[in-house]
Amino acid sequence: MLPTAHAPEALHQVHIPVMGTAFTIDAPLKVARFGITSVMSIVDDELCEYTRQHYATLYNEPFEPIHKNDEDARARRITAYLNLINLLVNRQMATLRQLPFEPGNELTKYFDLLPETSPVKQDYLKMLRLDPGPEQAALQENLRSRMRPGDLEVNIMTKLDRNAYTRDGELLPDQFSDALSAFRGFANSDLCSAIEFSAGFNRRLYSYIENFEDFYPNEAGFLKKRIILKVSDYRSSLTQGKFLAKKGLWVSEHRIESGLNCGGHVFPSDGDLLGPILEEFKNNRHELVQDLIKVANEALSAKQRPIFARVPATRVTVQGGIGTTNEQRFLFDYYHVDGTGWGTPFLLVPEATVVDDETRQLLARSGPMDFYTSGISPLGVRFNTVRGTESEKQKLGRVAEGKPGSPCPKGYLMSNTEFTERPICTASTLYQRKKLKELDEKGLDTQHVDYREQYEKIIAKVCLCEDLAASSLILNQQDNRRPLKSAICPGPNMAYFSRISTLAEMLAHIYGRINVLNDFPRPNMFLSELKMYIDHLTREVKELLPHTTPKQLQYVENFRANLESGIAYYHTLIPQLTHESEAYRTKMKEDLLELNARLRMLLFPTVIPVVA
């Protein structure tokens, strides 16, 4: 059995996950110099280009535009943007290290933000207690040498992999598809960082990775570029990890995300809940890593490449709905995770995310009933959002004017071929006109509930390519010659955060130094997710009625069984919540009983007619 490589010295316990296309597009420039890792979306190369121009101008860096129709423009835009961000973050760090240890400057802020559990923070506090002199000066230099920026990670939604065509309509080779081009943009960049793959398994993308040297270990086992899998269950990590390992590619982090208690698109499991999933990772983590290292080293050896002499440091992290320091501590103490992701709360932190002022104020004043999963995404997957966005108002205004849909200027979410040979977007004017015409030709009474339901589903879609990018363009005062109306994608956890916060305040909340929650009663994160799954199953059952097939009925029964198993698991977990009060644990038991009753009322009194 191979020994395991030592993980880097712990700094922050939390990272800022990818949010939308714009909300974390420049997060590294805001937080990396304080040691905080964040994730940028690289799905929108046009936004990357706009943002590169903005920061090149701001910092007097040369800017040569890469036009949309230039050769390999998508990959080159992304590479150029990431290289600029990397350059600027490295410059920020160099400046920071030169500062004196004086109250109120960014050098002391770097250390003040760290959690008390960090060894670096402990040495910093020790240094503050020393009198000026050689011992203090030596410790200050030691602290400077241990400073490092947060990682500049990037995200690709693997399902967004539109094929590319020439101007004449000729299909281009696979390497020019959206996902492969975006990946190549990262792979060719200067970054020494990680790429996060989310939203499923893309074989052609994963096969493409083996063409890039930076993803293989050198003689010392070092990986310049690393792979993160964002997964919703253990099986996904094992399946995707083995596929990559067979190519000699290592997964450096398994990033577990709640299927429903998250921001953006939701990818619900078949009723498998986050707690049991974390338990499975906890129990099988060693076996997972040992299985993958064996396969990876065999593949590396067959390719006559250096093998791993030690098992690379492999992280297991979790994100989705975490809201209190006690939940944070429990995830570390009980499940032994290596880190957590806090996304939605950082939408209220101007120092960390890009959100236009109007939308940020909307988030701050919205309550629990305002956050919901909607049908606005053209991908056909439910999408977390908040009521009252400017994007929604613009969409409804177009409908009222008899002009439903969007012009679809970017087309990243094109996936529908009902009416065309090449995919189009269901939020586009072209699609919605055709779909509404098809609906009218059915001859339904326009006031009938069936007609209204079908009509609402068609017009619900929003141009997320444009509207998720709008905040960045509005805030940076950039004009893309199109109407800018913001959409936003907070998770339901946002209902319990109403305060516009500084970076220091949000980290202090996470690490237990202060509390920034509002007064709305907030259930435990695991029970919040459970309720969302019961709501989701309720909606699924309603859509199946009045008829269903045996296969659909089996799906519902499996879903129910998984939820019941999860409820039983949470009953056994409650005594382990030692950081919580007795009243908290009692309330959690009561909530579990109530949710279990809801689940049974949903299914057992209802006889679902089965169509053979």
Backbone torsions as a table, in degrees:
resi	resn	phi	psi	omega
1	MET	NA	131.0	-177.5
2	LEU	-73.5	144.6	171.8
3	PRO	-69.4	160.8	-178.7
4	THR	-100.4	135.9	177.5
5	ALA	-67.5	147.9	179.1
6	HIS	-72.9	137.1	176.1
7	ALA	-75.0	153.1	176.7
8	PRO	-59.6	155.8	179.6
9	GLU	-57.5	133.2	-175.0
10	ALA	-67.6	130.9	171.4
11	LEU	-111.5	-98.4	178.0
12	HIS	-85.9	147.3	178.5
13	GLN	-89.9	-4.5	-170.3
14	VAL	-128.6	146.7	170.9
15	HIS	-123.2	162.9	177.2
16	ILE	-100.9	110.4	-176.9
17	PRO	-67.0	166.5	173.7
18	VAL	-63.4	137.9	176.9
19	MET	-135.4	117.3	-178.7
20	GLY	58.3	-157.2	175.4
21	THR	-98.2	-23.9	-171.7
22	ALA	-114.4	-26.0	-166.4
23	PHE	-66.3	-25.8	175.6
24	THR	-121.8	22.0	-175.5
25	ILE	-60.8	-32.5	179.7
26	ASP	-122.6	20.5	-177.8
27	ALA	-54.0	-38.2	178.8
28	PRO	-58.3	-35.5	178.4
29	LEU	-67.1	-21.4	-178.7
30	LYS	-92.0	-36.4	-169.2
31	VAL	-125.3	-16.4	-173.9
32	ALA	-62.3	-35.4	-177.7
33	ARG	-66.7	-12.6	175.7
34	PHE	-99.6	13.6	177.0
35	GLY	83.4	11.3	-175.1
36	ILE	-98.9	126.7	178.1
37	THR	-81.9	140.0	176.2
38	SER	-142.0	165.1	-173.5
39	VAL	-123.2	125.3	178.3
40	MET	-99.9	137.8	170.7
41	SER	-79.3	136.1	175.4
42	ILE	-118.3	25.9	179.2
43	VAL	-72.2	-31.9	-172.6
44	ASP	-106.3	93.5	-177.9
45	ASP	-68.8	-27.2	176.9
46	GLU	-65.3	-42.7	177.2
47	LEU	-64.8	-39.3	176.2
48	CYS	-58.8	-40.9	-178.9
49	GLU	-67.9	-43.5	176.9
50	TYR	-60.4	-43.0	-176.7
51	THR	-70.5	-36.4	175.6
52	ARG	-62.2	-43.2	178.8
53	GLN	-61.8	-42.6	-179.0
54	HIS	-60.0	-49.4	-175.2
55	TYR	-77.8	-29.3	174.8
56	ALA	-63.5	-41.1	177.6
57	THR	-66.6	-44.0	-176.9
58	LEU	-63.2	-37.3	-176.1
59	TYR	-106.8	15.6	176.5
60	ASN	55.7	42.1	175.0
61	GLU	-98.5	149.5	178.7
62	PRO	-63.5	143.1	178.7
63	PHE	-135.1	116.1	174.1
64	GLU	-113.2	112.3	-174.9
65	PRO	-62.7	144.7	172.7
66	ILE	-109.7	110.7	-173.4
67	HIS	-80.3	154.3	-173.2
68	LYS	-54.3	-36.6	-175.5
69	ASN	-96.3	6.4	174.7
70	ASP	-68.1	158.8	-179.4
71	GLU	-60.6	130.5	178.4
72	ASP	50.6	40.6	-172.2
73	ALA	-62.2	-40.9	-176.0
74	ARG	-60.5	-50.8	-179.6
75	ALA	-64.1	-43.2	-176.2
76	ARG	-67.3	-37.1	176.6
77	ARG	-61.0	-44.9	-177.8
78	ILE	-66.7	-43.3	177.6
79	THR	-59.5	-47.2	-178.3
80	ALA	-62.3	-40.6	-179.7
81	TYR	-66.2	-47.3	-178.6
82	LEU	-64.3	-36.8	178.0
83	ASN	-64.1	-39.0	178.9
84	LEU	-66.6	-45.1	179.1
85	ILE	-60.3	-43.5	179.4
86	ASN	-60.7	-44.9	178.5
87	LEU	-58.7	-46.8	-175.7
88	LEU	-70.0	-38.3	178.0
89	VAL	-65.5	-42.8	177.9
90	ASN	-61.9	-36.5	177.6
91	ARG	-67.3	-41.2	177.0
92	GLN	-59.2	-43.3	-178.4
93	MET	-65.1	-40.7	179.4
94	ALA	-61.7	-41.2	177.9
95	THR	-64.8	-42.7	-177.6
96	LEU	-61.2	-42.7	-177.2
97	ARG	-65.4	-22.0	-178.2
98	GLN	-85.4	-10.3	-177.0
99	LEU	-73.5	152.2	174.2
100	PRO	-78.1	158.6	175.1
101	PHE	-78.5	86.4	-179.5
102	GLU	-125.7	142.4	-179.4
103	PRO	-57.1	135.8	172.5
104	GLY	91.6	-11.1	178.9
105	ASN	-91.2	176.5	-173.5
106	GLU	-73.2	-22.5	176.4
107	LEU	-67.0	-48.1	178.5
108	THR	-68.9	-30.8	176.4
109	LYS	-61.7	-38.7	178.8
110	TYR	-52.4	-47.7	-175.9
111	PHE	-81.8	-33.6	178.7
112	ASP	-63.0	-32.5	-177.6
113	LEU	-72.9	-20.9	-174.8
114	LEU	-65.8	151.4	174.9
115	PRO	-69.5	152.8	-179.3
116	GLU	-63.5	-21.7	-179.4
117	THR	-76.2	-12.0	-178.1
118	SER	-72.2	129.9	175.2
119	PRO	-58.2	-33.0	177.7
120	VAL	-65.2	-41.6	178.7
121	LYS	-63.9	-39.6	179.8
122	GLN	-62.3	-41.6	178.3
123	ASP	-69.7	-32.8	176.7
124	TYR	-64.1	-45.8	179.1
125	LEU	-63.9	-36.8	175.6
126	LYS	-62.5	-42.5	179.7
127	MET	-61.2	-38.9	-179.4
128	LEU	-64.3	-27.7	-178.6
129	ARG	-81.7	-13.9	-178.4
130	LEU	-80.1	149.5	172.1
131	ASP	-75.7	150.7	176.6
132	PRO	-54.9	137.1	-178.6
133	GLY	159.4	-173.7	-175.6
134	PRO	-59.5	-39.5	-177.9
135	GLU	-65.5	-44.0	178.6
136	GLN	-65.1	-42.5	-179.6
137	ALA	-61.9	-39.9	179.4
138	ALA	-65.1	-40.5	179.8
139	LEU	-69.7	-34.2	176.5
140	GLN	-63.2	-42.2	178.0
141	GLU	-66.4	-37.0	176.0
142	ASN	-62.0	-42.1	178.7
143	LEU	-64.0	-42.3	177.7
144	ARG	-59.4	-39.3	-177.6
145	SER	-69.3	-21.4	-178.5
146	ARG	-95.0	-3.2	176.9
147	MET	-71.0	138.9	172.5
148	ARG	-150.2	151.4	179.9
149	PRO	-73.5	159.2	169.0
150	GLY	-65.5	155.9	-179.6
151	ASP	-68.2	144.7	176.9
152	LEU	-99.2	81.1	-175.6
153	GLU	-87.5	157.2	177.4
154	VAL	-127.5	159.3	-178.5
155	ASN	-125.8	140.4	168.6
156	ILE	-125.3	125.0	167.3
157	MET	-79.1	110.1	-169.6
158	THR	-64.0	-24.3	-179.7
159	LYS	-72.6	-19.7	-179.9
160	LEU	-85.5	83.2	-173.2
161	ASP	-136.5	56.3	178.8
162	ARG	-61.7	137.3	174.2
163	ASN	-70.4	154.5	-179.5
164	ALA	-107.5	148.2	-178.6
165	TYR	-130.3	155.1	172.7
166	THR	-74.8	171.3	177.1
167	ARG	-59.8	-26.7	-179.3
168	ASP	-87.4	4.3	177.5
169	GLY	87.5	12.3	-179.9
170	GLU	-87.2	132.4	-178.8
171	LEU	-66.6	129.0	178.1
172	LEU	-87.2	162.2	178.9
173	PRO	-58.9	159.7	-176.9
174	ASP	-51.7	-36.1	-174.2
175	GLN	-61.4	-15.0	179.9
176	PHE	-99.3	6.3	174.1
177	SER	-63.7	165.0	-174.8
178	ASP	-60.2	-48.7	-176.3
179	ALA	-67.4	-43.6	-177.9
180	LEU	-68.2	-37.6	178.0
181	SER	-66.5	-42.7	178.4
182	ALA	-63.6	-42.1	178.0
183	PHE	-60.9	-43.9	180.0
184	ARG	-61.7	-35.2	176.5
185	GLY	-58.9	-43.2	177.0
186	PHE	-70.4	-45.4	-175.1
187	ALA	-61.2	-32.6	-179.1
188	ASN	-88.4	0.1	-177.1
189	SER	-81.9	170.9	178.3
190	ASP	-78.6	-9.1	-172.5
191	LEU	-60.2	141.1	166.1
192	CYS	-110.5	88.7	-168.3
193	SER	-158.6	-157.8	-174.7
194	ALA	-129.5	151.5	172.6
195	ILE	-111.7	132.9	-179.3
196	GLU	-102.2	125.9	176.2
197	PHE	-101.6	124.7	-179.6
198	SER	-128.9	165.5	172.7
199	ALA	74.1	24.2	169.4
200	GLY	118.3	-175.4	-170.6
201	PHE	-98.3	121.0	177.6
202	ASN	-120.8	101.6	-172.6
203	ARG	-63.5	-41.6	-176.7
204	ARG	-70.3	-32.2	175.7
205	LEU	-67.5	-48.2	-177.8
206	TYR	-65.1	-33.6	177.1
207	SER	-70.0	-30.1	-177.9
208	TYR	-69.1	-27.2	-175.3
209	ILE	-58.6	-34.7	-173.2
210	GLU	-68.3	-3.6	176.3
211	ASN	-83.9	-2.2	-170.8
212	PHE	-119.5	122.6	-171.3
213	GLU	-61.6	-34.7	-173.1
214	ASP	-64.7	-14.3	-178.1
215	PHE	-92.8	2.1	177.5
216	TYR	-105.9	150.4	179.5
217	PRO	-73.6	147.3	170.7
218	ASN	-86.1	-170.3	-177.2
219	GLU	-60.5	-28.7	-179.8
220	ALA	-88.4	0.8	-179.1
221	GLY	84.0	10.0	-177.7
222	PHE	-81.0	136.6	175.1
223	LEU	-110.9	116.9	178.5
224	LYS	-68.9	-38.5	177.9
225	LYS	-124.0	135.7	-172.7
226	ARG	-117.4	163.9	-179.5
227	ILE	-114.3	132.0	172.5
228	ILE	-117.7	131.4	172.8
229	LEU	-103.2	120.8	170.7
230	LYS	-90.3	117.5	-172.1
231	VAL	-129.3	161.7	176.9
232	SER	-110.6	-1.7	176.1
233	ASP	-161.3	168.8	-177.1
234	TYR	-65.9	-40.1	-177.9
235	ARG	-58.4	-38.7	178.9
236	SER	-63.0	-42.6	178.3
237	SER	-61.7	-44.4	-178.0
238	LEU	-65.7	-46.8	-177.1
239	THR	-65.2	-51.5	-178.7
240	GLN	-69.1	-37.7	179.3
241	GLY	-62.2	-40.6	179.1
242	LYS	-69.3	-38.8	178.2
243	PHE	-58.2	-44.5	-179.7
244	LEU	-71.9	-40.8	-179.1
245	ALA	-61.0	-34.4	179.0
246	LYS	-65.3	-12.5	175.8
247	LYS	-104.5	5.7	-178.5
248	GLY	81.6	18.9	-176.2
249	LEU	-106.8	133.3	-173.3
250	TRP	-103.9	137.5	173.0
251	VAL	-91.0	111.9	-175.7
252	SER	-83.4	-17.7	179.4
253	GLU	-151.7	134.4	172.2
254	HIS	-105.3	107.1	-172.4
255	ARG	-103.4	103.4	-175.0
256	ILE	-85.9	130.9	178.8
257	GLU	-127.6	137.7	174.6
258	SER	-56.9	137.0	-179.6
259	GLY	-65.9	-29.8	-176.0
260	LEU	-120.1	-34.6	-175.4
261	ASN	-87.3	65.3	-175.1
262	CYS	-149.4	174.5	175.0
263	GLY	-91.5	169.5	176.0
264	GLY	68.8	-147.7	179.2
265	HIS	-65.5	143.6	176.4
266	VAL	-107.2	138.7	179.3
267	PHE	-125.8	79.5	-174.9
268	PRO	-65.8	141.6	171.6
269	SER	-79.0	-176.9	177.6
270	ASP	-85.4	47.0	179.1
271	GLY	90.4	6.0	176.4
272	ASP	-78.5	123.3	-173.1
273	LEU	-94.6	159.6	-172.2
274	LEU	-62.4	-41.5	-178.9
275	GLY	-58.4	-54.7	176.9
276	PRO	-60.2	-33.6	177.7
277	ILE	-64.8	-44.5	177.5
278	LEU	-63.2	-37.0	177.3
279	GLU	-61.7	-40.1	179.7
280	GLU	-66.3	-41.1	176.1
281	PHE	-63.3	-43.0	-179.8
282	LYS	-58.9	-44.3	-175.7
283	ASN	-76.9	-26.5	-172.3
284	ASN	-115.5	6.2	-174.8
285	ARG	-58.3	-47.6	-178.7
286	HIS	-61.5	-44.3	179.8
287	GLU	-63.6	-40.8	178.5
288	LEU	-58.4	-50.0	-177.1
289	VAL	-65.0	-42.4	-179.4
290	GLN	-65.9	-38.8	176.8
291	ASP	-62.6	-44.9	-175.4
292	LEU	-71.0	-36.5	-178.2
293	ILE	-68.1	-35.0	178.0
294	LYS	-63.3	-47.3	-179.3
295	VAL	-65.8	-43.6	-178.1
296	ALA	-63.4	-43.9	-179.2
297	ASN	-66.9	-35.4	176.0
298	GLU	-63.2	-41.8	179.6
299	ALA	-67.5	-42.0	179.0
300	LEU	-63.5	-41.7	179.0
301	SER	-62.8	-42.5	179.2
302	ALA	-63.8	-29.4	178.4
303	LYS	-88.0	2.5	-178.9
304	GLN	58.0	42.6	177.1
305	ARG	-111.1	160.8	174.5
306	PRO	-58.6	137.2	177.1
307	ILE	-96.0	170.4	175.7
308	PHE	-80.5	116.5	175.2
309	ALA	-77.7	-24.1	174.3
310	ARG	-127.4	150.8	174.4
311	VAL	-66.5	122.4	-179.4
312	PRO	-59.6	147.8	174.6
313	ALA	-55.8	122.3	-173.8
314	THR	-123.8	118.4	-174.5
315	ARG	-94.1	146.6	167.7
316	VAL	-120.6	119.4	-177.8
317	THR	-127.0	168.6	-177.0
318	VAL	-142.8	148.0	177.5
319	GLN	-152.2	158.0	178.1
320	GLY	120.4	93.0	171.4
321	GLY	87.6	5.6	178.7
322	ILE	-70.4	134.4	-174.6
323	GLY	-139.6	-10.7	-178.9
324	THR	-131.8	160.0	178.5
325	THR	-67.5	-29.5	176.5
326	ASN	-66.9	-38.9	175.3
327	GLU	-64.2	-41.9	177.5
328	GLN	-58.0	-49.4	-178.4
329	ARG	-63.6	-39.9	-178.9
330	PHE	-63.1	-40.4	179.4
331	LEU	-61.5	-37.6	178.5
332	PHE	-75.1	-46.1	-172.2
333	ASP	-73.9	-40.0	-174.2
334	TYR	-92.0	-44.6	-176.7
335	TYR	-95.2	-7.7	177.3
336	HIS	58.3	37.8	175.8
337	VAL	-70.0	159.5	-178.1
338	ASP	-95.7	-10.7	-179.0
339	GLY	-178.4	166.9	178.2
340	THR	-131.9	156.7	173.7
341	GLY	-111.2	127.0	174.4
342	TRP	-115.6	107.1	-176.7
343	GLY	-99.1	-73.2	-172.4
344	THR	-48.1	-46.4	-178.9
345	PRO	-58.1	-29.1	-178.9
346	PHE	-73.2	-9.3	173.0
347	LEU	-66.6	-17.2	176.8
348	LEU	-97.0	13.8	-179.1
349	VAL	-117.3	96.9	-178.4
350	PRO	-58.7	-26.4	178.8
351	GLU	-71.2	-11.7	-173.5
352	ALA	-117.8	-30.2	-172.0
353	THR	-131.0	162.4	179.3
354	VAL	-103.5	103.4	176.0
355	VAL	-138.6	130.1	179.4
356	ASP	-65.4	154.4	-171.8
357	ASP	-58.8	-41.3	-177.4
358	GLU	-63.2	-42.8	-179.0
359	THR	-71.0	-37.5	179.0
360	ARG	-64.7	-38.6	177.2
361	GLN	-66.4	-36.5	175.7
362	LEU	-59.2	-45.5	178.5
363	LEU	-61.1	-42.2	-175.0
364	ALA	-66.3	-33.8	-175.3
365	ARG	-96.4	-3.1	-177.8
366	SER	-82.6	146.3	-179.0
367	GLY	-107.5	-177.3	-175.4
368	PRO	-54.6	-34.6	-177.8
369	MET	-77.0	-9.2	-177.0
370	ASP	-88.7	-16.1	-178.9
371	PHE	-100.0	130.4	-173.0
372	TYR	-155.9	161.1	172.3
373	THR	-90.7	129.2	-171.2
374	SER	-115.9	173.3	174.7
375	GLY	-102.9	26.3	-172.0
376	ILE	-79.6	-15.6	-175.2
377	SER	-77.5	132.6	175.8
378	PRO	-65.4	-14.2	-179.4
379	LEU	-74.9	-9.4	-178.6
380	GLY	79.6	12.2	176.9
381	VAL	-110.0	139.3	-179.4
382	ARG	-63.0	153.0	-166.7
383	PHE	-138.4	128.1	179.3
384	ASN	-75.2	133.6	177.8
385	THR	-155.9	-171.3	-179.3
386	VAL	-131.1	147.3	-179.5
387	ARG	-71.2	143.1	172.6
388	GLY	93.3	16.1	179.0
389	THR	-71.6	156.4	176.1
390	GLU	-64.6	-31.6	176.7
391	SER	-60.5	-45.5	-179.9
392	GLU	-64.6	-40.9	178.5
393	LYS	-63.0	-40.8	179.3
394	GLN	-64.6	-42.2	179.7
395	LYS	-61.0	-46.9	-178.9
396	LEU	-67.7	-32.6	175.6
397	GLY	-62.9	-40.8	177.5
398	ARG	-63.5	-40.9	179.0
399	VAL	-63.0	-44.7	-179.3
400	ALA	-61.4	-31.0	179.4
401	GLU	-84.2	1.2	-178.3
402	GLY	77.1	22.0	-179.6
403	LYS	-127.2	62.3	-176.6
404	PRO	-65.9	153.1	176.1
405	GLY	93.3	175.0	-177.8
406	SER	-118.9	155.4	177.0
407	PRO	-64.1	-17.9	178.9
408	CYS	60.6	63.0	-176.8
409	PRO	-75.1	-21.1	-176.0
410	LYS	-107.7	-45.5	172.2
411	GLY	76.8	20.4	-179.0
412	TYR	-67.0	-23.8	-175.6
413	LEU	-104.9	21.2	176.5
414	MET	-67.1	122.0	-178.9
415	SER	-151.0	-2.9	-172.8
416	ASN	-102.7	132.7	180.0
417	THR	-123.7	27.8	178.1
418	GLU	-60.7	-39.4	-171.9
419	PHE	-117.4	-6.8	-174.1
420	THR	-137.9	156.9	177.6
421	GLU	-73.4	-44.9	175.3
422	ARG	-89.9	142.6	-175.8
423	PRO	-59.4	145.1	171.5
424	ILE	-127.2	170.9	-176.5
425	CYS	-95.2	139.0	-179.5
426	THR	-73.0	-9.2	173.8
427	ALA	-91.3	-4.0	-175.3
428	SER	-78.1	153.5	175.4
429	THR	-58.6	-42.0	-178.8
430	LEU	-57.7	-49.5	-177.2
431	TYR	-66.9	-47.1	-173.6
432	GLN	-66.3	-34.8	175.8
433	ARG	-63.4	-44.7	-179.8
434	LYS	-66.1	-40.9	-178.0
435	LYS	-70.0	-38.9	177.7
436	LEU	-68.2	-36.1	175.5
437	LYS	-63.6	-42.8	177.8
438	GLU	-60.6	-41.1	178.7
439	LEU	-64.7	-43.5	-179.9
440	ASP	-62.6	-34.1	-178.4
441	GLU	-71.4	-9.6	176.7
442	LYS	-76.1	-15.8	176.0
443	GLY	75.0	21.8	179.3
444	LEU	-75.3	150.7	172.8
445	ASP	-64.6	123.9	-175.1
446	THR	-65.3	-15.6	177.5
447	GLN	-95.9	-4.3	-179.0
448	HIS	-73.4	148.5	-176.4
449	VAL	-61.0	-35.4	179.6
450	ASP	-63.7	-43.3	179.0
451	TYR	-64.2	-46.3	-176.8
452	ARG	-62.7	-39.4	179.7
453	GLU	-64.3	-45.2	179.8
454	GLN	-66.4	-39.9	178.7
455	TYR	-61.9	-46.4	-178.2
456	GLU	-64.0	-37.5	178.3
457	LYS	-63.8	-36.9	-178.7
458	ILE	-69.1	-48.3	-173.9
459	ILE	-82.1	-6.2	-176.4
460	ALA	-66.2	-27.5	-170.3
461	LYS	-66.9	142.1	-178.8
462	VAL	-119.6	148.1	177.3
463	CYS	-76.4	86.3	-177.6
464	LEU	-67.5	-29.8	177.8
465	CYS	-55.3	-44.9	-179.0
466	GLU	-80.0	-48.1	-165.8
467	ASP	-79.6	-25.7	174.3
468	LEU	-75.2	-22.1	177.9
469	ALA	-87.1	-13.8	-170.2
470	ALA	-61.7	-38.2	-177.2
471	SER	-55.8	-43.8	-178.5
472	SER	-63.7	-43.9	-177.9
473	LEU	-67.6	-38.8	179.0
474	ILE	-66.2	-47.5	-175.9
475	LEU	-66.0	-36.1	-179.5
476	ASN	-91.4	5.9	176.7
477	GLN	55.8	47.8	177.3
478	GLN	-108.4	141.3	-177.5
479	ASP	-110.4	117.5	176.5
480	ASN	-101.1	16.0	175.3
481	ARG	67.9	18.7	177.6
482	ARG	-134.2	157.6	179.8
483	PRO	-60.4	131.0	-177.9
484	LEU	-106.5	107.5	178.3
485	LYS	-133.0	123.2	-169.9
486	SER	-82.2	135.3	161.5
487	ALA	-105.4	161.1	178.1
488	ILE	-149.1	157.3	-168.8
489	CYS	-133.6	57.5	179.0
490	PRO	-72.4	151.8	170.7
491	GLY	-77.3	166.4	-178.7
492	PRO	-63.9	-15.9	176.8
493	ASN	-62.8	-19.2	178.9
494	MET	-60.7	-24.5	-177.9
495	ALA	-57.5	-22.5	-174.2
496	TYR	-103.0	6.3	176.5
497	PHE	-124.2	121.1	-178.7
498	SER	-129.0	3.7	-171.6
499	ARG	-107.2	124.1	170.9
500	ILE	-65.6	120.4	-170.0
501	SER	-120.6	156.3	170.5
502	THR	-81.0	165.4	176.1
503	LEU	-59.6	-42.8	-179.6
504	ALA	-62.3	-39.8	-179.8
505	GLU	-66.8	-42.7	-178.4
506	MET	-66.6	-42.1	177.4
507	LEU	-66.7	-36.0	177.0
508	ALA	-63.8	-36.7	175.4
509	HIS	-63.9	-47.2	-178.3
510	ILE	-60.3	-41.4	-175.4
511	TYR	-91.3	6.0	171.6
512	GLY	86.1	18.2	-179.8
513	ARG	-88.7	-31.5	175.5
514	ILE	-142.9	177.3	177.2
515	ASN	-126.9	124.6	179.1
516	VAL	-113.0	11.0	177.6
517	LEU	-68.6	152.3	174.1
518	ASN	-84.5	-168.3	-172.4
519	ASP	-92.7	-0.1	178.0
520	PHE	-65.8	133.4	177.7
521	PRO	-59.4	125.0	-174.4
522	ARG	-114.5	119.1	177.9
523	PRO	-74.8	164.1	174.1
524	ASN	-54.8	145.4	-175.6
525	MET	-58.3	-35.6	-179.6
526	PHE	-68.7	-37.8	179.3
527	LEU	-73.8	-31.5	174.2
528	SER	-59.3	-45.8	179.7
529	GLU	-65.0	-41.7	178.8
530	LEU	-57.5	-46.1	177.8
531	LYS	-59.6	-41.2	179.0
532	MET	-62.6	-37.2	179.1
533	TYR	-69.2	-37.2	177.0
534	ILE	-66.7	-40.9	175.4
535	ASP	-60.4	-42.3	-180.0
536	HIS	-63.1	-44.9	-179.9
537	LEU	-66.1	-36.6	176.4
538	THR	-58.2	-44.0	179.0
539	ARG	-65.9	-39.9	179.0
540	GLU	-62.9	-45.5	-179.3
541	VAL	-62.7	-42.1	179.4
542	LYS	-59.7	-39.7	-179.1
543	GLU	-71.2	-25.1	179.3
544	LEU	-79.0	-27.2	-178.4
545	LEU	-70.2	150.4	3.8
546	PRO	-88.8	-1.2	-177.6
547	HIS	-126.9	152.0	176.1
548	THR	-152.7	159.8	178.5
549	THR	-94.8	162.6	175.8
550	PRO	-56.2	-37.3	180.0
551	LYS	-65.1	-42.1	179.0
552	GLN	-67.3	-39.2	178.1
553	LEU	-63.7	-39.3	177.7
554	GLN	-63.8	-38.1	176.8
555	TYR	-59.9	-46.5	-179.7
556	VAL	-62.7	-42.7	-179.2
557	GLU	-65.4	-40.9	177.3
558	ASN	-63.7	-41.0	179.1
559	PHE	-60.6	-48.6	-179.8
560	ARG	-60.4	-43.9	-178.7
561	ALA	-62.5	-39.2	178.3
562	ASN	-65.6	-40.0	177.8
563	LEU	-65.5	-41.9	178.4
564	GLU	-62.8	-40.4	177.7
565	SER	-62.9	-40.4	178.0
566	GLY	-64.4	-39.9	178.5
567	ILE	-63.1	-43.5	177.9
568	ALA	-61.1	-40.1	178.4
569	TYR	-61.9	-43.8	-178.1
570	TYR	-65.8	-31.5	175.1
571	HIS	-60.6	-39.7	179.4
572	THR	-75.1	-20.6	-176.8
573	LEU	-81.4	-28.8	-172.9
574	ILE	-52.9	-43.9	179.3
575	PRO	-62.2	-19.0	-179.9
576	GLN	-79.4	-11.1	-177.5
577	LEU	-80.4	62.8	-172.6
578	THR	-70.4	-18.4	177.7
579	HIS	-77.1	-14.8	-176.9
580	GLU	-95.5	160.9	-179.6
581	SER	-77.0	164.8	177.1
582	GLU	-62.6	-38.4	178.7
583	ALA	-62.5	-39.1	179.0
584	TYR	-62.7	-45.7	-177.8
585	ARG	-67.3	-37.2	177.2
586	THR	-63.6	-44.1	178.4
587	LYS	-62.6	-37.5	179.9
588	MET	-64.9	-39.1	176.8
589	LYS	-62.5	-44.4	179.7
590	GLU	-62.3	-42.4	179.5
591	ASP	-63.4	-39.2	178.4
592	LEU	-62.6	-43.7	179.2
593	LEU	-62.4	-41.5	179.6
594	GLU	-65.2	-43.1	-179.9
595	LEU	-67.7	-36.8	177.5
596	ASN	-64.6	-39.3	177.2
597	ALA	-63.3	-40.7	176.9
598	ARG	-59.7	-42.2	-179.0
599	LEU	-63.5	-43.8	-178.5
600	ARG	-68.8	-38.8	177.8
601	MET	-65.3	-31.8	179.5
602	LEU	-64.3	-41.5	-167.9
603	LEU	-105.4	-43.4	-167.9
604	PHE	-75.4	-38.1	178.3
605	PRO	-73.7	-12.1	-173.8
606	THR	-96.6	120.1	174.6
607	VAL	-93.6	114.9	-178.0
608	ILE	-94.2	113.5	177.7
609	PRO	-59.2	136.1	-176.8
610	VAL	-106.8	130.3	175.1
611	VAL	-98.3	117.9	-177.9
612	ALA	-71.5	NA	NA
